């Protein structure tokens, strides 16, 4: 199942046009610092057993977060990610993805 999920996410990243035209990177950064930084580190560079999440296409990050929000398990930290993603709105996901694409 994990391989299928990765394959679908990869395919979407290649075929779905980039989103985020109306996304607000500053709001994404603010949300990131409130909810994500403690695990994924500064600018999404990764920390401990939590992966680097910056630098990916917006569509990839958006699809991953929406899948977590729907309860889809996608790796060893799925339970935590599902809990964190459940309350996110589409707009918050778009903002996070826009911020993370170019986070430094």
C-alpha positions, -999 to 999 in steps of 0.1 A, spaced: 0 0 0 28 24 9 45 19 -25 12 25 -43 7 57 -23 42 69 -32 36 60 -68 3 80 -69 19 110 -52 48 109 -76 25 107 -106 4 136 -93 35 157 -87 44 152 -123 10 156 -139 -10 180 -117 -3 217 -124 12 236 -96 -13 250 -72 -8 278 -47 -15 308 -70 -36 323 -42 -15 308 -14 1 330 12 36 319 20 38 341 51 6 325 66 21 292 57 53 300 75 33 311 106 13 279 106 44 259 101 61 275 131 30 267 152 24 231 142 53 216 123 86 230 134 90 209 166 92 177 145 104 187 110 129 214 122 137 248 109 123 254 74 113 218 70 149 206 68 142 175 89 150 165 125 157 132 142 133 106 127 112 132 110 120 137 73 129 168 53 97 182 38 109 214 22 118 218 -15 90 196 -29 66 207 -56 35 224 -41 12 197 -56 32 169 -39 30 185 -4 -7 194 -9 -16 158 -19 4 143 10 -12 166 36 -47 160 22 -41 123 23 -31 125 59 -61 146 66 -83 119 52 -66 93 75 -44 76 49 -13 60 64 18 69 45 48 59 67 60 53 102 48 86 116 13 84 101 -6 85 134 10 118 143 7 133 109 -30 123 106 -37 139 140 -19 171 129 -35 173 94 -71 165 104 -79 201 114 -62 218 84 -83 236 59 -76 235 22 -63 271 24 -39 262 53 -26 232 33 -21 254 2 -3 280 24 20 254 40 28 239 7 37 273 -8 59 281 21 77 247 22 84 247 -15 110 275 -11 117 273 26 153 279 35 
